[in-house]
């Protein structure tokens, strides 16, 4: 007889049952401050070079709640996101930033880092997600096979409502005018999204102009500094004497410092 392939040991369903929330589960029982205090996660870039041509970007992910730092790559975030979607198919899992295969410039990498930070903080402060073992593993597991560990946690468990005690009572919590409420909510969300999209576009244009302005101020200051540092002696026919010219050069150097400060402030805006 052929040997039977090994199978995972069955796990008791009770192990994965979620605690039923108190009161109406349709109402959020947390204040904004309580949600923000759940965790604060930092995501910092760690450039890493592999081989002669290919470069991979690694991130240091630090959780204030779990008091630890781990290293993650973009693909680790992708698997974590996929497992959240698989386990919580009826919830609004935050979206991940896109992956660019080749030619990722510094601006794109920094933009994606900020987006990953927003993503992981939204997940870490989401009431159900924040208490799930997936998040704890992603933020605290320091091994090299985090992707396999994440998949193992979800394997054979089923989605959230297969193990939730409220699943059999779900219809009882739905209001009679649920379709009308959904329609109104969709319209409101669409309007909010369109407004924030326009605001983001304008903010990016303002930031771009600020960067250009800072660059011009810096160049202006450098030219003033170069002029103030010129050591070429005055010709005999010059109307200015050396003392007056020296005073002017000192003033130009002082102005160059002021322009450098203005450039720094423009970048920070």
Protein Blocks (a to p, Z undefined) as FASTA:
>chain_A
ZZdddddddddfklmpccddehjfkbccbdfklmmmmpccddddddddehjklccddddd
ddfklopaddddfklmmmmmmmmmmmmmmbccdddddddfbhpafklmmmmmmmmmmmmm
mmmmgmklmmpmklmmmmmpcbfklmmmmmmmmgonbpfklmgfklmmmmmmpcfklmmm
mmmmmmmmmmmmmmmmmmmmmmmmmmmmmmmmmmmmmmmmmmmmmmmmpcbdcdfklmbd
fklmmmmmmmmmmmmmmmmmmmmmmmmZZ
